[in-house]
Amino acid sequence: MSAEKMQFQAETKRLLDLVVNSIYTNKEIFLRELISNASDALDKLRIESLTNKDLADDTAPEIFVIPDADTKTITVSDNGIGMTRDEVINNIGTIAKSGTKDFLDKIREASNAAAQELIGQFGVGFYSAFIVAEKVELLTRKAGTAQGVKWTSDGAGEYEIEDCDKDSRGTTIILHLKPEFCGDDEYNFTDIYEIERLIKKYSDFVRYPVKMSFEIKGKEEDEPTIEIRTVNSMKPLWTRNKSEITREEYDDFFKHQLHEWEAPLEIFHVKAEGTVEYTALLCIPKHAAPNLYYSDYEAGLQLYSRHVFIMDKCKDFLPEWLRFVKGLVDSPDLPLNISREILQKSTEVKVIGKALEKNILKQLGKMLKDDRDKYEEFWREFGKSIKLGVYNSMFDTKARDSLKDLLMFQTSKDGKLSTLAEYVERMPESQKQIYCAAGKDSAAIERLPQMELLRDRGLEVLYLTDPVDEFTIDVLHEYAEKHFQSITREGFELDDAESQKVKAEVEEIAKTHEDLLKDVKEAIGDDVKEVRLTSRLKSGAVCLATGEGGPSLSMEKTFAAMNNPLFKATQILELNPNHAVFAKLESLHALGKDAPEFKDLCTTLYALALLIEGVMPENPADLANKVTDLLTK
């Protein structure tokens, strides 16, 4: 039969235009699509041969890819099921049989952007060949038949179809490349090593061998030889039974797959069947990336569908707090051409993501219980992520509750890390609150004058040394029905009888020194909201407390470092009435509230309180002069 010219179905023509000009922004994925189609053809042959013994033979299934710089072509061939003439017309010349008609019906009702999102739901991968090819030839022969068929088109609106001789079953596709895809610039798809790279990147785990011919140069005058190599591994590690995989194999996989230079700290290998089928192979790296908490860090998991690579850095599976987790997800329930926009709305992705998050939480809890040293190693690298997870769950009680038992803080007990459950278990029965204090490090917190009283009473304090710690505690609010109480916040007091006695004595002293406290406040100015006497100091003369509900001084410094000076702590200057400095203040106040000596002592005490908190006074030189004067008088 001679070549017959035929028109593409109108819907198919429009689909071709969308694919070439709008949908596939990543030009190199055409090869992935064609190899996936070839793999599907081999699958169909294997399935049909189970019931049709005439199709079964000893021919090994394979896919062959041949780039040719001389002819500027790429040839992709398989020995799969093949197609008859009618099947070529129905599957390639029209879309009515493939389900894509439904897709185009939706396109008519959708915006262009929505149309681009929908295309991933339908099998139209063959048309991606026209992204890079100015002409495509397809030669095919159905398994069990003797007649071959040739199909040719430039994708513009027409195609030719004719009978032809073909030695074997299967399909061969020849792409005559556009000039821009066979040069030395951004794309050169006639380069054999570039094609090898694309196969390894996108089709490494296709279950059938993808082969290429490599020319091996001879020595001196020897003729070069041709070596046929299988360039894909065909062995996705994640499809094997976990009991058959050694830790060394897992380690090697993550080093190769994720370009990690060391073995991971923890591995998660999850297989699920049911509503959504998927396999996930995830890991927690040994060390956090230097830019893990910066905007330029690219988080996300690799996505595969039926062992075919779809995209890198898919962010839609795991929440932001798990950005440190690396690995991949392979699901046959996700289409090959799925877009990032579809992923964000996909029910399957949400189901997989929730299951993975639950599994990771369970494994972390098990690590904390069974291997404390390993968990503490994890915490030192990624604890900030758990705390950010709590902070970001401000309006999600369930998510917050799932993370709180994983939190760890250094404490005043022995300087070691402690969970909140362990802290509460050690609390004296009379202690009603969980005490905490913020500072740049544990040494700075230990030097706080407020710590002295708690040390004397044998009370344990959580050290909040990470800027995110206070935000985490504020969101958590309480643990095991025990509220968190900062020892530097307004309103902090101990509940024991001795503390209540001291508090009552201080309150009596305050009643007789109201004018003094008012004048100290006036001398310092608006930097402090109030000046009061305190019972929380023992040998210390002065300290700063911050108002409830607003940021602490530590928070204020964090916001300032972020160039956000609007968040200011409400400062309250607290004086120890049993300290010699207070007696000095009283004697100078007797000279009059405007006496320079009185004002200097007031501002000096405030500056010293700032220094204790790690805050530099506005005028350090002035402070130095005043301290010198006080020392010499």
Secondary structure, DSSP 8 states (H G I E B T S, - for coil): ---EEEE--HHHHHHHHHIIIII---GGGHHHHHHHHHHHHHHHHHHHHHH-GGG--S----EEEEEETTTTEEEEEE-S----HHHHIIIII-STTTTHHHHHHHHHHS-HHHHHHHGGGS--GGGGHHHHEEEEEEEEE-TT-S-EEEEEE-SSSEEEEEEE--SSSEEEEEEEE-GGGBSSSS-BTT-HHHHHHHHHHHSTT-SS-EEEEEEE--STT---EEEEEE-S----GGGS-GGG--HHHHHHHHHHHS--SS--SEEEEEEE-SSS-EEEEEEE-SS--TTTTSTT----EEEEETTEEEEEEETTSS-GGGTT-EEEEE-TTS-TT--HHHHHH-HHHHHHHHHHHHHHHHHHHHHHHH-HHHHHHHHHHHHHHHHHHHHHTTT-HHHHHHHHTT-EEEETTTS-EEEHHHHHHHS-TT--EEEEEE-SSHHHHHTSHHHHHHHHTT---EEE-SHHHHHHHHHH-EETTEEEEETTBTT----SHHHHHHHHHHHHHHHTTHHHHHHHHHHH-TT-SEEEE-SS-SS-SEEEEE-TTS--HHHHHHHHHTT-TT----EEEEE-TTSHHHHHHHHHHTT-TT-HHHHHHHHHHHHHHHHHTT---S-HHHHHHHHHHHHH-
